[in-house]
Amino acid sequence: MLPFLDIQNLSCGYSSGFRVHDINLSLTEGSFAGIIGPNGSGKTTLFRGISGTLPLKEGRILLEGNDLAELSWKEKAQRLAIVSQFSESAELTVEEYVLMGRLPYRKQFQFFDKKEDVDIAHHYMHLTNTYRLRNKSMTELSGGERQMANIACALSQHPRLLLLDEPTSHLDITHQIRFMNLIQRLNEEMKLSVMMIVHDLSLAAEYCDFLLMMKNGTIFHKGEPEEVITYKHIESVYDTVVIVKTNPISGKPVVFPVSEQRLRNGKK
């Protein structure tokens, strides 16, 4: 049986010289994968290579057996959707913005949204609790509301794979948890495959079922959260002293920082 997502010997990078390399990864359908690592480790570069915004120097990416490099933009947009860490603030109403997710399904010379497109957009607006905001401008929304509108737009594409680039980095803890709970429900109920860059290691461990830890442009470790989130791995990759314990309810790893003062005083 073919993997849902198969990344083979991927290498990509910039003219400045930095690149990610030797990336090999296979995921099954319905995976909730997190990409973690310190700043400069290659998370965003890898993400751009997967999404197609950065050309590959080597390797290929297969999604359900289809080479993404050989697909048209419409075919690719019908298979994967991207939500970035920077919330959209265009001069559009929320409804107009979410309907943009239906563009990959428009026929040639189709200038108006079909009833089916509107129904699909409204369905995901209800799901993300943004239907109540449908007549508001995107510029009027809070950061959390804009991210929910971004998700509604992405889901309107009916993607098979959802790529999320640090979607919670500018949100408070309330909106972080609401956002992650929504993604987890979509992953469970719709079998939507998810790949997400996450900075918060405890958040990544709690919600993701597979983690890819990056260091210096390549994979340092990959596997289930319990295998990846260890104090030895974190200290090796982040050069930071931490304590890793287990969440008593979920059984997932939780990362605790240790201040320099506590270390000086010998108290952990």
Number of C-alpha atoms within 10 A of each C-alpha: 4 12 15 19 20 20 19 16 15 21 22 23 20 12 6 6 6 15 18 25 20 16 18 16 16 13 18 14 17 19 20 25 25 25 27 26 24 16 13 13 23 26 29 16 21 26 20 18 21 21 19 15 10 15 15 19 16 13 15 18 24 19 20 16 12 14 14 20 15 10 12 10 13 12 13 20 23 20 18 21 23 21 19 17 16 16 21 18 18 12 13 15 18 29 24 18 22 27 22 16 25 24 16 16 15 14 8 6 6 10 8 8 13 11 9 10 20 16 13 19 27 20 16 21 25 12 16 20 15 22 19 11 17 18 13 17 17 24 16 15 17 13 19 20 20 20 25 24 28 26 28 29 26 25 28 27 24 20 19 21 25 23 23 21 20 20 25 26 15 15 16 11 11 9 17 17 15 15 20 18 13 16 19 18 12 17 18 14 10 11 16 21 24 23 22 24 26 24 19 14 20 18 19 26 24 16 19 22 17 21 27 22 23 24 20 18 22 21 22 16 16 19 14 16 23 16 13 21 26 18 17 16 15 21 13 13 18 15 11 13 16 18 15 16 15 12 14 9 6 9 12 21 23 20 20 14 11 14 13 10 9 10 11 9 8 8 9 11
